[in-house]
Amino acid sequence: MSPLSVSHAAPRLLAEWEPQSAVILTWPHIHSDWASQLNNVEPVFAQIVGHICDYQEVILVCYDAAHQQHVTRVLHQQGINLAAVRMYSIPTNDTWVRDYGPLTVSVQGKLQLVDFRFNGWGGKYSAELDDRVSRGLYAQQAFGETPVTYSSLFLEGGSLDSDGAGTLLTTERCLLGPTRNPQMRKTDYEQLFKRQFGVDRVLWLAHGELQGDDTDGHIDMLARFCDTTTIAYVHCDDQQDDHYESLARMQHELQTLRTVAGKPYSLVPLPFPAAKFHDDGRRMAASYANFLIINGAVLMPTYADPLDTLAMQQLSRCFPDRKIVGVPCLPIIEQNGSLHCLTMQLPRGVIPARQ
């Protein structure tokens, strides 16, 4: 089976809220930056897998066969439904599969995957193994008959948010920075997104930055489509917080955006949790916008913060037909990401049915 190219018919980059078949996660291991924190983070991963398995399947990437056996024991001990978990042994540098996993487009009703290059968020970290994960999954037929197109450009899934209807939300700071594709300008990206994803409009945010986020401003830490007319976003009302000015400017930008129909978006502010710090005093990037939409539910990161409850209430406004499930993610933000960064959804029809 060889990868196919996307046809000339207009593709469509699916929205996260569309029906899914599975979610990919890469389990942490001793060869990653999680080595000294495994006792704290593995229970969080088990929770995420368990919640997803309540609604759909999970694809787990394990470092090797021995690691796969270990993960199986952990999930069994936690009472996880292993019948809903598919495991593959592929060596990785780290766990942030949102940024090196495949993106899914629909072309004339048929699903195709697009695999972009990944260079560790502009060369900040080693990423040679992560860059090959999608190829490894394809080689092991994790995607069944779904074809994969490979791109030579560096692009991370967390840097884009699609409404599934031709509009893309992203940030200038990430895409236009010098360490991914320095030759690319706004118009170049817009042409790429139109060709590759069928995108008619790209909404660019120039403001919004979280300390401790080393992705250069991924949109999935800042503002997210909840449907084609609603955006949930991080809002800071503490004028003494270092983030106040930047997030206020981002809010103003969001207020100026218009839907395809020319109307303002319905904007739902998500509270900004109290500052969380590493042991060495560096601030961690805690964001409620880093939620994951799955079939029937939304998994939202929580941070042992009084505002966790308000954030869940706000998201319930955005997703009235889905259960809002909190997942304790303080151990996750120790490594500069959160729940959505750990996951990549695969729309319904991508993976083959079990025999």
N, C-alpha and C positions, 0 to 999 in steps of 0.2 A: 504494500500500500504506500503510495508516494503522495506527498502534500500536493494539493491542488491550488490553483490561483483563483482569487475572487473573480467572478464573471463580470461582464460589462453591465449587467443589470444593476440598478441602484441598490446598494446595500442599506441596511438599517441597523444602527447600533442599539441593542436592546436596553431597556431600562431595568434597573435592579428589581423593581417590584413586579416584573412579569414572572409567570410561572417558572419554577426552577426544578431541575432534576437533582442537583447536588451542589455542595460547597466544598472547595478545596481548602485544606489546611496543611501546613508543613509543621510537623511535631518538633519541638526544640530538642537539642541533643548536645552532647559534651564537646562537639567540634565547633559549636557556635558560641556567640557571646553570652548565651544563657547558661553556660557550663556551671557557674557557681550559684545559679538561682533556680535550678531545676526543681528542687523541692517546693518552691513557691509558685512556679509558673505551670507545672504540669497539672495541678488541680484545676487551674483556670482553663487550660486547654480541654481537659476532660469535661468541664461544665459546658463549654461552647459546643463540643461535639455532641454531648447529650441533648442539649436544647435543639440543635439542628436535627438530630435523629428523630425527634418527636414529629417532625414535619416532612423530612426528605432524607436523601442519602448524603454521606460525607465521603470525600476522597481524601485519604491521609497519605502524605508523602513522608516516608521514614528514611533515615540515613542509609541503613543497610539491613540485612536480614536479621541480625542480632537486635538492632534497634526496633525493628518491626515486632519482634517477639516481646520485647519490653513494653512497647506501647499497647500491645494486645493484653498483656497482664494488667496494666494500669486501667484500661477501659473495662476489663472484666471485673476488677475489684470495685470499680465505681458503678457497676450495674448498667453499663451502657449496652444498648442493643447492637451487638456486633454484626447482626445481619444487615444493618443499614450502613455499614462502614466497609469501604474498599481501600485496601492498603497497597502501596507501591514503594519499592525500595529504590530511592534515587538520592545520591549524595547532594547536600546543600550547604551553602555558607550560613544561611539564616532562615528565618521563618516568615518573612513579610511577602507572602505569595500574592497579595493584592497588586504588588508592583512588578512581579515577574511572571505572573500567571497569564493565561490567554484571555483576550477580549472576544466577545461573541457578537457576530452580525448575522442578520437574516437576509438572504438574497433570494427573492422570489419564493419565499416561504421555506427555504432550506437553510439550515444553520451552518455557519462556517466560523472557524476560530482564527484569530489574528495574533501572532506572537511577535512582539517588538523586542528589541535588545534591552538589556538592563545592565547598567554599569555602577550599581551601588550608590544611586542618587548623586550622580556626577563625580564618581571616583572617591567618595568618602570612605567606602568600605570595600573589601574584597567581594566579588560577585560572580566570578567565573562559573561556579557551579550553579548558582541560582539562575544565571542566564540560560542554562541548558535544561531547566526543569520541564518546561512545556514540551520540548523535544523528547525528553525522557518519558513523559506520560504518553505522548503520541506513539512512541516506539513500542510501549507496552500495551497499546490499544485501549488505554483508559477512556479515550474519546470515541471508541467504536469506529464507525464509518464517517464520522464528522471530519471533513478536511481541514487542514491547517495551512495558512499562508504565513510566510516569514518575512519580516521587515528588517532592514538594516538600520533603521532609526531607533534612537533611545527614547522610550516612552513608557511611563509607569501608570498602571491602572488607577492608582489613587490620585493622579493629577487631573483626571477627567470625571465628569458626572453627566450622564445622558438622561434626557427625559423620554427617550424612545420614540420621539416624534420629530427628530430633526434639529434639536437644540442641544448644544453642549455648553457646560459651565466649567471654566478653568481659571488659572491664575497666570498673570504675566510673569511673576517672579520665578516660577518654576520653569515654565516652558521656554521663556525667552532668556534664561540664564546662559552663561557661557560654557557650562560643563556637560550638557547633553548633546545638543545639536546646534553648535554656534552659528552654522550657516543658515539656520532657519529663522525667518521673520514671521510676524503675525499672518501675513497673506499666504506664506508658504504653508503654515500649519492649517489655515482655513481651507486651502486647496487640498491638502492631504486628507483632512477630516471629511471633506465633501466626497472625495474619491474613495476613501477607505471605509467610511462610516455612513455615507449618505447624509451628512450633516449640512443643513441649510444655514444655520446661525451658530456662531460661537460667541458666547457671552464671557468677556474677559474681566477679571477683577484685578485691579492694580494694588489694592490694599488688603490687609489682613495677614498677620504674622504671629505665630505662637512661639514663645521661647521653649527650647527643648525639642522642637520639631526640626529634624535635620533633613527633611525632604525638600527644603526651599519653598515651602508653602503649598503643600498638596491641598486641593479643594476639599477632599473628604475629611479634613480636620477643621474646615471653616464653614462651608455652606453646601447644602444638599437638596436636590430635587426630591420632593415627596410625591408629587404628581406633576402633570404638565403645567399647573398654574400655582403651585405652592413650593416655597423654599424655606427650609429650616436652617437657621444660621446661629453662629456663636455671637452672643451679645454680652458685653461687659458694661455694667453700670457703676463700677467703682472708679471714680476719676483719679484715685491715687494709684491704681494699678498701671503697670508699665504698658499693658496692652490696650488701655482705654482709647487712646487717640487713633491707633491703627484700626481697631475694630469698629470705632465710630465712623471712620471714613469708609470702611467696607460696608457698613450698614447703609450709608448714604448711596453708595454705588448700587447696592441691591434695590434701593427704593427707586432708582432711575431706570432700572431694567423693565422691559415690557414683554409680555407674552406674544405669541404669534398673532393673537387677536388685537394686539395693541394696548392691552390693559396692564396695570401694575400687577406684579406677582403678589399673592397672599404670602406675607412674610411672617414666619413663626420664630420668635427669638428663643434660643436655648440658653439657659443661664451659664455663667462662667464659674466653674468651681473654684474654691479657695486655692491659693497657690500650694502646690505639692513640690517637695524638694528632694533631690538625691542627698545621700549622706555627706557629699562634698559641697553641698550648698547650691548646686545648679538646679534651676527650676525645670520641672518636667511638664510636658505638653499634655494636659488633661483636657479633653474635649468631648462633649456629649454628641457632637456632630459625627463622630466616628462610629455610627451605628450600622448594623447590618440588617437589610431587609431579606426575609426568607418567606417561604409559603406559610401564610397564616400568622406570622409573628414578626416582630422587630426586636433584635437583640441590641441592647443599649449598654455601653460601658458605664459602670458606676465607680465612684472613687471614695467611698466611705465619707461622703460629704453630705451635709444637710440639704444641699440643692439637688441631690440625686432624685428625690421624689418629685420635685417641681419639673425637672427635665423629663421624667417619664410622663408626667401629666401633659406637658407640652407636645411630646411626640404622639401621645394618644389622640390629640387634636388632628394631627397630620395623618394618622393611620387608624381611623375609627373601627375598621374591620379587622385589624390585626392585634394580637396580644403583645403588649410591650413587656419584654423580659429583661430584667437587669442582670448584668454579669460583672462581678467584682474585678476590676482591671487595674488596681494599683500596682500589682506585680508586673503587669505588661508595660506600663508607661516607664518603668525603670530603663527600658531599652528604646525609648523615644518613639514608640508607636502605640496604637491601641487596637480595639477589637476589629474594626473594619479593615485595618492594615494587615491583619493576620489571615484574611479570608478572600476567596474569589468565587463568586457564584457561577454556576453553569446552568444556563436556561434549560427548560424542559425539552428533551429530544436530543441533547448532546451526547449523553452517555448511553451505552447499550443496556437493554433490559437484562436482568440476571437470568441465567439459564436454569 
